[in-house]
Amino acid sequence: MAFTARTLGLTTLGAAVAAVAATGTIAAADTTADGVTISGSNYKAGCTYTLSGPSNLVEFTDPADPNSTGRLTSIVPILGISSASATGKVTANWTPTVVGTHSVYGVYMIGSTDAAGHNGPVTVQVGAATTPGSC
């Protein structure tokens, strides 16, 4: 059988598909839902990612790993009132320590009561870090 341009093209396409299958799926960029974003992709336990959301958020929460979210880093609390960074977003660090499904919420206060609402969740799958420092 003689190789033609079409045969060569199909062979190249098959090799590319096999390479992607061998290395896993192509990673998507940041994950976003309802105004809350988690930076990165291929999330791993022990790695730190940036959470961001609308300026009205007062905190982020991850019920699957309550100690994984850091303090908001882009707000300045003044008498209980927060202001967002120049980007109009609040941010915080997120370092998941538990492997599994995580649903991260952005929490905001409703009026002057203790009631709270939320944005999100952003749901991502967190895997085990393959080696220390593999972030």
BELZIHU-V875483 format. One record per residue. N is the residue number from 1. SS is DSSP state (h for helix, s for strand, l for the rest). Layout:
BEGIN
N_SS / N_SS
END
This chain:
BEGIN
1_l / 2_l / 3_l / 4_l / 5_h / 6_h / 7_h / 8_h / 9_h / 10_h / 11_h / 12_h / 13_h / 14_h / 15_h / 16_h / 17_h / 18_h / 19_h / 20_h / 21_h / 22_h / 23_h / 24_l / 25_l / 26_l / 27_l / 28_l / 29_l / 30_l / 31_s / 32_s / 33_s / 34_l / 35_l / 36_s / 37_s / 38_s / 39_l / 40_l / 41_l / 42_l / 43_l / 44_s / 45_l / 46_l / 47_l / 48_s / 49_s / 50_s / 51_s / 52_s / 53_s / 54_s / 55_l / 56_l / 57_l / 58_l / 59_s / 60_s / 61_s / 62_s / 63_l / 64_l / 65_l / 66_l / 67_l / 68_l / 69_s / 70_s / 71_s / 72_s / 73_l / 74_l / 75_l / 76_l / 77_l / 78_s / 79_l / 80_l / 81_s / 82_l / 83_l / 84_l / 85_l / 86_l / 87_l / 88_l / 89_s / 90_s / 91_s / 92_s / 93_s / 94_s / 95_s / 96_l / 97_l / 98_l / 99_l / 100_s / 101_s / 102_s / 103_s / 104_s / 105_s / 106_s / 107_s / 108_s / 109_s / 110_l / 111_l / 112_l / 113_l / 114_l / 115_l / 116_s / 117_s / 118_s / 119_s / 120_s / 121_s / 122_s / 123_s / 124_s / 125_s / 126_s / 127_s / 128_l / 129_l / 130_l / 131_l / 132_l / 133_l / 134_l / 135_l
END
